[in-house]
Amino acid sequence: MDQAGPMGVTHVLAERSDRVARAMLTSLTVEHHLEKVGVEVVYANEAVGGTESGRLRTRRYSQVDAEIYRATLLEMSMGGQIQHAINGWNHGYPPYPYIAVVDEDAPEPREGRFGVTRPKKKLAPHPDSRRFNAARELCRLRREEHLRGGDIIAVLEADPDRYPIEGRWTYNLVEGLIANPKLTGYQVYNRKASRTGRAGYTTLNPISQWVWSPKEVHEPVVSLEEWKAAQEVTAGLRASKDAGGPLLRIRAAARQRGLTVTVVNSSDTHTLYRIGDRKVALPNPLPQVLAQQIIDDLGGTP
């Protein structure tokens, strides 16, 4: 538009107003900028002659119709995506512990449907069962031990055979898995808003806008209650960077000595940890006094 004047353009011809933009504000903005440099916008479907008010009325009505049509298309598309999630079919790339498989029970697309049809897919456990265990463990580390992303990564990387990953564990992957409600066995849609006005940038929608399947539609990694508890812990950690606990102090002390704290086994009352080459059984919850004793013992580790 900035070059229209210097290039000697006097008229811009379009088939109709919605060919410029479906949104009325956008088409008006284009017309306004072109008018400022002396360029007239002409729509081929508008009648020639008549009064200026009549021409303007016809043009604005057409632009309103175009925006209403755009809103209708978006509503229909959103409705289809909501029904897609309610039926348990997956959107997007499957989370780490899952793969997407074609749903053989999905209804056949109706004949004459416009556009290319893609098979409906549901989530299924990844062939490598260690991934399920890894996802379950990292959720537990957040929920029960209140570990931050970096500490969870240290635990996972310390035992790559037990917690496999293509490439390496990253903060975004760990935090994304902990926050992903699909790990509960439910299908969830509309968690993120991609239309933010910034290319490549998304934001999270309020949970009240999420669309959940009415029941579990694939094998869960954690229960819905466990997932909710993990989100509460995450919120607490973000609210206070100084938040921590006895086990977090032990992990920090061990890291200073080049050691990693990993879980070997656990029960309702105790958890068996490996600290370096030693195994220590600690009660749940862990008292501060006992944590300090472990930290003091680590001071004598060669």
Wavefront OBJ file of the C-alpha trace (Angstrom):
o trace
v 0.000 0.000 0.000
v 2.883 2.378 0.767
v 4.171 2.014 -2.801
v 0.820 2.552 -4.518
v 1.256 6.334 -4.798
v 4.904 6.419 -5.981
v 4.122 3.671 -8.530
v 1.318 5.747 -10.049
v -1.484 3.361 -9.074
v -4.868 5.067 -9.250
v -7.307 2.166 -8.782
v -7.300 -1.221 -7.073
v -9.793 -3.747 -8.422
v -11.150 -6.684 -6.416
v -13.959 -9.122 -7.169
v -15.791 -8.160 -3.957
v -14.996 -6.690 -0.545
v -14.472 -10.028 1.211
v -11.606 -10.759 -1.179
v -9.660 -8.026 0.626
v -10.414 -9.406 4.092
v -13.156 -11.311 5.918
v -12.786 -8.981 8.899
v -14.484 -5.639 8.341
v -11.872 -3.649 10.260
v -9.078 -4.993 8.058
v -10.863 -4.169 4.801
v -11.730 -0.683 6.082
v -8.099 -0.128 7.068
v -6.910 -1.092 3.580
v -9.450 1.216 1.966
v -8.481 4.070 4.308
v -4.737 3.799 3.642
v -5.251 3.604 -0.114
v -7.613 6.587 -0.050
v -4.952 8.679 1.737
v -2.556 8.187 -1.195
v -5.242 8.863 -3.788
v -6.033 5.269 -4.766
v -9.659 4.224 -5.235
v -10.760 0.684 -4.375
v -13.251 -0.725 -6.882
v -15.270 -3.906 -6.278
v -16.514 -5.682 -9.395
v -19.795 -6.787 -7.808
v -20.871 -3.222 -6.995
v -23.272 -1.387 -9.310
v -21.898 1.507 -11.340
v -23.547 4.887 -10.897
v -26.100 5.956 -8.323
v -25.525 8.008 -5.184
v -22.465 7.851 -2.979
v -24.622 6.989 0.041
v -26.186 4.081 -1.828
v -22.797 2.781 -2.940
v -21.457 3.093 0.606
v -24.493 1.309 2.057
v -24.061 -1.609 -0.351
v -20.347 -1.856 0.353
v -20.700 -1.794 4.146
v -23.514 -4.362 4.085
v -21.273 -6.659 2.035
v -18.437 -6.212 4.518
v -20.731 -6.973 7.446
v -21.944 -10.127 5.689
v -18.331 -11.169 5.104
v -17.442 -10.804 8.791
v -20.573 -12.665 9.894
v -19.703 -15.458 7.439
v -16.182 -15.603 8.908
v -17.563 -15.830 12.456
v -19.952 -18.582 11.370
v -17.125 -20.609 9.838
v -15.062 -20.271 13.031
v -18.039 -21.347 15.169
v -18.653 -24.384 12.969
v -14.986 -25.311 13.020
v -14.812 -24.942 16.802
v -17.959 -27.022 17.183
v -16.402 -29.784 15.115
v -13.210 -29.736 17.172
v -15.205 -29.872 20.417
v -17.167 -32.894 19.196
v -13.872 -34.436 18.076
v -12.526 -34.206 21.650
v -15.771 -35.378 23.262
v -15.588 -38.513 21.117
v -12.087 -39.145 22.474
v -10.101 -38.424 19.331
v -6.723 -36.799 19.710
v -5.648 -33.343 18.555
v -2.030 -32.636 17.760
v 1.137 -34.566 18.504
v 0.735 -37.359 21.105
v 2.349 -36.728 24.530
v 5.603 -38.534 25.439
v 4.094 -41.732 26.952
v 1.602 -42.242 24.096
v 1.296 -42.888 20.383
v -1.678 -42.032 18.168
v -3.444 -44.999 16.577
v -6.300 -45.042 14.083
v -9.674 -45.613 15.718
v -11.121 -48.520 13.760
v -14.532 -47.938 15.377
v -14.810 -44.346 14.179
v -17.730 -43.729 11.789
v -16.981 -43.469 8.091
v -16.965 -39.877 6.763
v -20.130 -39.059 4.868
v -19.998 -39.034 1.084
v -19.570 -35.721 -0.655
v -17.751 -34.167 2.284
v -15.647 -31.211 1.220
v -11.874 -31.470 1.567
v -9.460 -34.265 2.393
v -10.515 -36.547 5.258
v -8.027 -37.769 7.833
v -8.506 -40.879 9.970
v -9.674 -40.365 13.542
v -6.974 -41.287 16.042
v -6.929 -42.115 19.728
v -4.045 -42.259 22.170
v -2.509 -45.599 23.136
v 0.466 -46.418 25.396
v 3.854 -46.151 23.695
v 5.373 -49.540 22.789
v 8.236 -48.761 25.173
v 6.540 -49.232 28.554
v 9.396 -47.370 30.263
v 7.943 -44.142 28.939
v 4.758 -44.689 30.925
v 6.820 -45.330 34.048
v 8.973 -42.253 33.393
v 5.927 -40.005 32.991
v 4.356 -41.462 36.127
v 7.583 -40.899 38.104
v 8.123 -37.291 37.046
v 4.518 -36.525 38.017
v 5.099 -38.189 41.390
v 8.292 -36.199 41.952
v 6.324 -32.981 41.517
v 3.233 -34.104 43.425
v 4.853 -35.820 46.426
v 8.374 -34.393 46.624
v 7.611 -30.883 45.321
v 10.610 -30.924 42.984
v 11.208 -28.194 40.450
v 11.791 -28.928 36.776
v 15.590 -28.847 36.990
v 15.652 -31.272 39.915
v 13.288 -33.650 38.120
v 15.526 -33.568 35.049
v 18.524 -34.489 37.219
v 16.662 -37.528 38.563
v 15.597 -38.669 35.099
v 19.006 -38.167 33.506
v 20.708 -40.115 36.294
v 19.016 -43.327 35.112
v 18.649 -43.149 31.299
v 17.896 -46.858 30.969
v 14.922 -46.492 33.271
v 13.759 -43.132 31.915
v 14.477 -43.148 28.141
v 14.208 -40.030 26.011
v 15.038 -39.148 22.427
v 17.665 -36.430 22.705
v 17.551 -35.101 26.233
v 15.097 -34.141 28.941
v 14.248 -30.436 28.862
v 12.472 -28.099 31.245
v 9.620 -27.461 28.800
v 9.080 -31.183 28.231
v 8.959 -31.994 31.940
v 6.714 -29.079 32.874
v 4.521 -29.709 29.829
v 3.965 -33.331 30.804
v 3.145 -32.475 34.399
v 0.584 -29.914 33.213
v -0.896 -32.080 30.441
v -4.380 -33.295 31.464
v -4.315 -35.982 28.764
v -2.162 -38.032 31.146
v -5.350 -38.598 33.182
v -6.903 -40.692 30.407
v -9.299 -37.941 29.360
v -9.148 -36.215 25.998
v -8.847 -32.439 26.410
v -9.108 -29.682 23.808
v -8.759 -25.874 23.733
v -6.057 -25.648 26.388
v -4.049 -23.148 24.347
v -4.956 -20.023 22.412
v -2.855 -19.778 19.276
v -4.447 -16.571 17.952
v -2.595 -14.122 20.165
v -1.474 -11.582 17.577
v 2.143 -12.747 17.936
v 3.476 -15.285 15.459
v 4.637 -18.511 17.116
v 3.308 -17.436 20.513
v 0.540 -19.223 22.429
v -1.098 -18.651 25.784
v -3.087 -20.968 28.036
v -6.852 -20.543 28.067
v -8.633 -20.519 31.445
v -9.432 -24.077 32.541
v -13.127 -23.171 32.368
v -12.737 -23.031 28.558
v -11.145 -26.481 28.242
v -13.225 -29.196 26.611
v -12.998 -32.604 28.330
v -14.242 -35.955 27.111
v -17.047 -37.133 29.440
v -15.051 -40.236 30.442
v -11.585 -41.782 30.181
v -10.832 -42.659 26.567
v -7.259 -43.977 26.828
v -5.066 -45.570 29.487
v -4.184 -43.009 32.192
v -0.691 -42.338 33.514
v -2.039 -40.702 36.670
v -5.496 -40.328 38.155
v -7.422 -37.091 37.816
v -6.955 -36.455 41.551
v -3.179 -36.969 41.272
v -3.029 -34.603 38.302
v -4.930 -31.932 40.217
v -2.606 -32.327 43.205
v 0.427 -31.861 40.938
v -1.057 -28.636 39.540
v -1.532 -27.301 43.069
v 2.102 -28.054 43.877
v 3.219 -26.379 40.640
v 1.206 -23.284 41.502
v 2.806 -23.184 44.943
v 6.315 -23.503 43.521
v 5.693 -20.705 41.063
v 4.205 -18.500 43.773
v 7.341 -18.747 45.861
v 10.773 -19.327 44.389
v 11.971 -20.082 47.891
v 9.484 -22.889 48.362
v 11.087 -26.198 49.230
v 11.113 -29.067 51.668
v 13.344 -31.502 53.529
v 13.974 -33.726 50.528
v 14.778 -30.721 48.363
v 17.487 -29.753 50.872
v 18.922 -33.279 50.708
v 18.995 -33.175 46.905
v 20.741 -29.804 46.936
v 23.350 -31.035 49.411
v 23.902 -34.210 47.367
v 24.286 -32.222 44.145
v 27.029 -30.128 45.738
v 28.969 -33.359 46.268
v 28.348 -34.658 42.756
v 25.695 -37.150 43.893
v 22.181 -37.794 42.609
v 19.162 -38.797 44.694
v 16.907 -41.335 42.965
v 13.884 -43.331 44.117
v 14.369 -47.109 44.274
v 11.005 -48.089 45.729
v 8.223 -46.601 47.819
v 5.212 -47.477 49.964
v 2.540 -45.523 51.798
v 4.852 -44.938 54.771
v 8.448 -45.023 53.457
v 10.498 -44.384 50.324
v 13.815 -46.072 49.532
v 16.302 -43.666 47.935
v 19.696 -44.220 46.358
v 22.117 -41.423 47.260
v 25.331 -42.039 45.399
v 26.213 -45.678 46.101
v 24.154 -45.864 49.308
v 20.496 -46.724 49.874
v 18.479 -44.908 52.532
v 14.890 -45.606 53.625
v 13.113 -42.409 54.685
v 9.606 -41.932 56.110
v 6.775 -40.114 54.342
v 6.553 -37.273 55.178
v 10.210 -36.591 55.918
v 10.925 -34.652 59.163
v 13.313 -31.700 58.975
v 15.449 -33.153 61.788
v 16.028 -36.397 59.888
v 16.755 -34.469 56.686
v 19.426 -32.472 58.513
v 20.981 -35.706 59.793
v 21.198 -37.054 56.222
v 22.758 -33.772 55.066
v 25.333 -33.962 57.888
v 26.152 -37.546 56.915
v 26.673 -36.421 53.321
v 29.294 -34.027 54.646
v 31.480 -37.009 55.414
v 31.042 -38.592 51.985
v 34.430 -38.936 50.309
l 1 2 3 4 5 6 7 8 9 10 11 12 13 14 15 16 17 18 19 20 21 22 23 24 25 26 27 28 29 30 31 32 33 34 35 36 37 38 39 40 41 42 43 44 45 46 47 48 49 50 51 52 53 54 55 56 57 58 59 60 61 62 63 64 65 66 67 68 69 70 71 72 73 74 75 76 77 78 79 80 81 82 83 84 85 86 87 88 89 90 91 92 93 94 95 96 97 98 99 100 101 102 103 104 105 106 107 108 109 110 111 112 113 114 115 116 117 118 119 120 121 122 123 124 125 126 127 128 129 130 131 132 133 134 135 136 137 138 139 140 141 142 143 144 145 146 147 148 149 150 151 152 153 154 155 156 157 158 159 160 161 162 163 164 165 166 167 168 169 170 171 172 173 174 175 176 177 178 179 180 181 182 183 184 185 186 187 188 189 190 191 192 193 194 195 196 197 198 199 200 201 202 203 204 205 206 207 208 209 210 211 212 213 214 215 216 217 218 219 220 221 222 223 224 225 226 227 228 229 230 231 232 233 234 235 236 237 238 239 240 241 242 243 244 245 246 247 248 249 250 251 252 253 254 255 256 257 258 259 260 261 262 263 264 265 266 267 268 269 270 271 272 273 274 275 276 277 278 279 280 281 282 283 284 285 286 287 288 289 290 291 292 293 294 295 296 297 298 299 300 301 302
